[in-house]
Amino acid sequence: MYEGHTVGVVVPAYNESGFVGEVIETLPAFVDRAYVIDDRSTDGTWAEIERAAAAVNERAAPERLPALHADGGRTRAEGRPAHANTGRTQADGGPAHAEGGPANAEGGPAHADGGPAHADSGRTQTGGGSAHAESGRTQTGGGSAHADSGRTQADDRTYPDGGGTFDPRVVPIRHEENRGVGGAIKTGYQRAREDGLDVVAVMNGDGQMDPAILDRIVDPVVAGRADYAKGNRLSNADDRAEMPAWRLFGNGVLTFLTKCVSGYWRMSDPQNGYTAISGRALELIDLDRLYEDYGFCNDLLVHCNVHGMRVEDVPMRSRYGDERSHIRYSTFVPSLSWLLARRAAWRYKQKYVVSDFHPLVFLLVLGLLGGGAGLAFTGWFVATAGAATVETLVSLVVVLLGACFVALAMVFDRLANEPLEAGVYDRVGGEGP
């Protein structure tokens, strides 16, 4: 736990053999549970995840033995529910519930796509069936592999003072097919939401995110200043100097576009995946709607804005090693551009038409239509009558008026969203990045 809040970490990984194991091994001690998602890698990533998870869980087991207070199969600490040696085992989507305690179903194991799950002396059904319990749900204490078609959830336990712990600490999950980095994060978010974690961070499996500053990433959410916190590598000149020139240029362009689309005008570095989100935010956001590829972070910001959530940037340094980028720019640029265009239209409609009307919509529509028409006529008159004509000059004036309308709409949008921007992280009495 971190300052009385349970903390989860989602680690998406695709072909990160040689990196992801170290990410798992170096998770800070305050992390209660990590969901490591292999997005159907084609190298040794999954085997490395299993080895590292097993090692971490084995070390954590003797240190995480809570004092439990049982109440009808449920464990409570200061009113906070948790499940002691109870849980559920699913295979092919069907829950299996034990009838009062751990026992083997017909003396044999029940498997859920690569992770052994045992339920002693209870009834276990697969393929959508269920066996119901009188005293709760049966969970395994050390199942290691989880797949999309079925999962094994382990014990969620609490200390008497309200502190919590989860067993196993690291939960490996493997997708049945490649879904993209956004799809992997969504899987982790969904599991964390089911487990009721207070704060959920994301640390990519390529080792670019320094685990030593995870506390700084989750601080704004834990303190209640923000619903969503994210790293920012563009906050000062020294940090920008460490970023390759081509990445800096691309990041600058995407930052401006995402500001316009998301409504978070003080935010920078939207592609930074080192983030933390509150459990409340995960409950409100429709995770199934989120984009599943490399535009996931941009899309999540748009959804946060529509739901009125506060966002805070956390300055951090860039970390680059021998990892390889999996982005294919020939498909990434057009797909992200189309995503941003659709999400911009959706956000402006939801915030300024559906939820509450704002006149900036008129300015934006007139500016876009007028500017577009002016550009078209300018090109037409230049091609047919030449540049030095009255018609061409009038068309240019229309273009300028359209640009002014769009700029004014942006100003109103920024003013409307200022309350949602918590600013830049600055821990009281703390040190800089």
ABEGO torsion letter per residue (X at the ends): XBGGBBBBBBBBBBGABGAAAAAAAABBAABABBBBBBBGBABAAAAAAAAAAAAAAAAAAAAABBBBBBBGGBBBBGGBBBBBGBEBBBBGGBBBBBAGEBBBBGGBBBBBGGBBBBBBGBBBBBGGBBBBBAAEBBBBAABABBBAABBBBBBBBBBAAGBBBBOBABBBBBBABBAEAAAAAAAAAAAAAAAGBABBBBBBAAGABBAAAAAAAAAAAAAGABABBBBBAAABAAAAAABBAAAAAAAAAAAAAAAAAAGBAABBGAABABBBBBAAAAAABBAAABBABAAAAAAAAAAAAAAGBBBBBBBBBBBBBABBBABBAAAAAAAAAAAAAAAAAAAAAAAAAAABBBAAAAAAAAAAAAAAAAAAAAAAAAAAAEABBAAAAAAAAAAAAAAAAAAAAAAAAAAAAAAABAEBBBBBGBBBX
